[in-house]
Amino acid sequence: MPPAFKDVTFGNESTHSNPANTKATVAPDGSAISILFDRMQAQAGTTKQSSSHIRCDLTLILVSPIQDTTEILLDVRGSIIKTDRSTVSSTILIHKRARPLTFSDPDANGRSCYAVTLPKGAYKFNVSIAATAKAKYPESAVVAIDTLDVTFRKPQ
């Protein structure tokens, strides 16, 4: 039986992401899961807000434990907009390893892509996305996370 996604759950520490403002769709055959974020945005630089932080903790649940080491592909889409003196940081923690989210590679078209190997027997894995924007008015900074798409890499 090939590996398949079943569901997604949200962690208690998540801000701006929960079942009410996030839509998760599993492909009919379970080969992919797409998560659309409605309000996943850190924005700073207004007269009232000089710093903003967002975080989303997800657990992606599989139908059954995987039978062999399996590679998954993660595609995060979003954008970073900032002025000169503002700062932003954004990371994704996948299976206990942190990686930067930059969305800035000229060929990326607003995406950051990663490949991760899951060990035999895995039946779920965790993904955390965090971003911070800091700016003092009139400077501005925005980090927006739009979607997370996860698929199983097909064997070669």
ROLO-472789 format. One record per residue (C-alpha): x negated, y negated, z negated. Coordinates in steps of 0.5 Angstrom, whole numbers, padded with zeros to 4 digits, always signed. Layout:
# ROLO-472789
XYZ;...
This chain:
# ROLO-472789
+0000+0000+0000;-0003-0007+0002;-0004-0012-0003;+0002-0017-0004;+0005-0023-0008;+0011-0022-0012;+0011-0029-0016;+0008-0035-0019;+0009-0038-0026;+0007-0045-0029;+0002-0046-0035;+0004-0050-0041;-0001-0055-0040;+0001-0057-0033;+0003-0064-0032;+0007-0066-0026;+0008-0059-0023;+0014-0054-0026;+0019-0050-0023;+0024-0056-0022;+0019-0060-0018;+0015-0055-0014;+0017-0050-0009;+0014-0043-0008;+0015-0039-0002;+0013-0032-0002;+0012-0029+0005;+0017-0023+0006;+0012-0018+0007;+0008-0021+0001;+0002-0023+0005;+0002-0030+0003;+0005-0035-0002;+0006-0042-0001;+0007-0048-0006;+0009-0054-0005;+0008-0060-0010;+0013-0065-0010;+0010-0070-0016;+0002-0068-0016;-0001-0075-0016;-0006-0078-0020;-0005-0086-0019;-0009-0091-0022;-0010-0099-0021;-0004-0102-0023;-0003-0107-0028;+0000-0102-0033;-0005-0096-0031;-0012-0096-0031;-0013-0088-0031;-0009-0082-0029;-0010-0075-0030;-0006-0069-0027;-0006-0061-0028;-0003-0055-0025;-0004-0048-0028;-0001-0043-0024;-0001-0035-0025;+0000-0032-0018;+0003-0025-0019;+0002-0019-0015;+0007-0013-0014;+0002-0008-0016;-0005-0007-0018;-0010-0008-0012;-0013-0001-0010;-0019-0004-0007;-0024-0010-0008;-0020-0015-0004;-0021-0022-0001;-0016-0028-0002;-0016-0035+0002;-0014-0041-0001;-0012-0047+0003;-0011-0054-0001;-0008-0060+0002;-0008-0067+0000;-0012-0073+0000;-0016-0078-0004;-0016-0086-0003;-0020-0090-0007;-0023-0097-0007;-0030-0099-0008;-0031-0099-0016;-0025-0094-0017;-0027-0087-0019;-0024-0080-0017;-0025-0073-0019;-0021-0067-0017;-0023-0059-0018;-0020-0053-0017;-0021-0047-0022;-0020-0040-0018;-0021-0034-0022;-0026-0037-0027;-0030-0041-0022;-0029-0049-0021;-0030-0052-0015;-0029-0059-0012;-0023-0061-0008;-0026-0067-0003;-0021-0066+0003;-0026-0070+0006;-0030-0066+0011;-0029-0069+0018;-0026-0062+0020;-0022-0061+0014;-0016-0065+0016;-0014-0066+0009;-0016-0059+0007;-0021-0056+0002;-0021-0048+0003;-0024-0043-0001;-0025-0035-0001;-0025-0031-0007;-0026-0023-0008;-0021-0020-0013;-0023-0014-0017;-0020-0007-0016;-0014-0006-0021;-0013-0014-0021;-0005-0015-0021;-0005-0023-0022;-0010-0028-0022;-0010-0036-0025;-0011-0042-0021;-0012-0049-0024;-0012-0055-0020;-0014-0062-0024;-0015-0069-0022;-0017-0076-0025;-0016-0083-0022;-0019-0089-0025;-0019-0096-0023;-0018-0103-0026;-0013-0108-0022;-0014-0110-0017;-0018-0104-0015;-0014-0097-0014;-0015-0090-0013;-0010-0084-0012;-0011-0077-0011;-0005-0073-0008;-0004-0065-0008;+0001-0063-0003;+0000-0056-0002;-0003-0049-0004;-0003-0043+0001;-0006-0037-0001;-0007-0031+0003;-0010-0024+0003;-0016-0024+0008;-0014-0018+0013;-0020-0013+0014;-0024-0013+0019;
